Amino acid sequence: MTTGAAGQHTLQVQEPFATSLRRGLPLVWATGSGDDLTATLGWGEAFRATARGLDRFGTLDDAFTRWAARQGPDANPVAFATLTFAHDSSAESVLVVPQLIGRWAGGVLTVASQVAEPVGARLPRPSVPGEFEELELLPGTLTRQRYRQAVAAAVGRIADGEVEKVVIARDLLATSPDPLDVPALLARLQEANTASWTFHVDGLVGSSPEMLVATTGDRVHSQVLAGSAPVTGDVGLDDVTATRLAASAKDHAEHAYAARSVAERLETVATVSTRDPQVKRLRRIMHLATDITGTLHDHHSALALAGIVHPSAAVCGTPTDVAFRVIAELEGFDRGRYAGPVGWVDARGDGEFVIALRCGQVTADGTAIRLFAGGGIVAGSVPSDELAETARKFLPMYEALSPVDRP
Ligand SMILES: C=C(O[C@H]1C=CC=C(C(=O)O)[C@@H]1O)C(=O)O
């Protein structure tokens, strides 16, 4: 043990990332690969706030700010948060300040206490990997057929002029007779999705490629994704697909709604510049991606900024309020935290929130995970193509849950 700058103990452990993930079931935020893999992990609970309704962002932000102010001027505690997509969700939005915060980089886990007098805060010992799970994949609320029908209905509403773009999602339930080995799931997600942010907050687990908002000081950044095409692993074929995606009028139209929604909302609080869309290639799918950067006029925490830009048209639609209502009507299920912001924020307000995509929510008893995937519907969208696109968006979770082929 050594003494840190804030007068608190720090501990360094040299170990692989997968071992750090096995110490209890930490809160997790991880990205990168090889020597560039970095992660923030949290253990224990020094403070927890929950919120519902339209003001859930403000409620959590205020609660954290008040709690952090009581920790003394030198402390800069980090909180993890996951917020629901819809204000009227039956799920809770949650913010947790872990007692211990660990930063993993270059094979070394550096752990510090976030509270002056941690009560029973001890870095858990690594656990043994669980038995391989026999997973059963069950249809969710929207079966394949009902998903295609919902997309067709959305295309009809667009043709009628009710809405311009709407994102329709479906769900799947993966069940196991035994509790899921979440650390193993997280390790596999991180290994396979190094250009994404792998997270675990309050049972929400996934690897999202879409940075909703990241802020350091007065600088703010967002990378909007919308418009998709498959990645096969055959580089020649994928190059052709990328060229086609970059030239697709339909995908650019779908993308532009999303990029505009974020840029317009950030412009209310920052001086913003928007780059031209590029193709961002992931392991199984590629997207059109627009980087938006800005300088904030006044202080806003990352959590407050997430509340300003959420829900973007990458997960809701245009106009926002109409698309929100159409989603409720056509999907007919509660998205919970899927498509809501998930990330971390510190007491200075710096932080990163991705959109909770390519993810699932572990059930309370730990033996099932509800997976979600959706797609942006615009004029010209074809239901069977959209179904195939959602199947591809399930792959990061599905492959991490089912790492070996079984007959
Ligand atoms: C809604 C999802 O993806 C969004 C992000 C990127 C591309 C999208 C699309 O092309 O439809 C979606 O807007 C999802 O993964 O569930």
PDBQT file of the ligand as one rigid body, heavy atoms in Angstrom, charges set to zero:
ROOT
HETATM    1  C1  LIG A 501     -30.248   1.008 -32.628  1.00  0.00    +0.000 C 
HETATM    2  C2  LIG A 501     -29.070   0.413 -32.831  1.00  0.00    +0.000 C 
HETATM    3  O1  LIG A 501     -28.089   0.953 -33.620  1.00  0.00    +0.000 OA
HETATM    4  C3  LIG A 501     -28.091   2.329 -33.973  1.00  0.00    +0.000 C 
HETATM    5  C4  LIG A 501     -26.671   2.745 -34.077  1.00  0.00    +0.000 C 
HETATM    6  C5  LIG A 501     -25.970   2.559 -35.253  1.00  0.00    +0.000 C 
HETATM    7  C6  LIG A 501     -26.642   2.224 -36.429  1.00  0.00    +0.000 C 
HETATM    8  C7  LIG A 501     -28.002   2.166 -36.480  1.00  0.00    +0.000 C 
HETATM    9  C8  LIG A 501     -28.698   1.845 -37.755  1.00  0.00    +0.000 C 
HETATM   10  O2  LIG A 501     -28.034   1.773 -38.815  1.00  0.00    +0.000 OA
HETATM   11  O3  LIG A 501     -29.904   1.648 -37.735  1.00  0.00    +0.000 OA
HETATM   12  C9  LIG A 501     -28.830   2.505 -35.307  1.00  0.00    +0.000 C 
HETATM   13  O4  LIG A 501     -29.220   3.844 -35.460  1.00  0.00    +0.000 OA
HETATM   14  C10 LIG A 501     -28.744  -0.868 -32.199  1.00  0.00    +0.000 C 
HETATM   15  O5  LIG A 501     -27.600  -1.329 -32.319  1.00  0.00    +0.000 OA
HETATM   16  O6  LIG A 501     -29.628  -1.451 -31.518  1.00  0.00    +0.000 OA
ENDROOT
TORSDOF 0
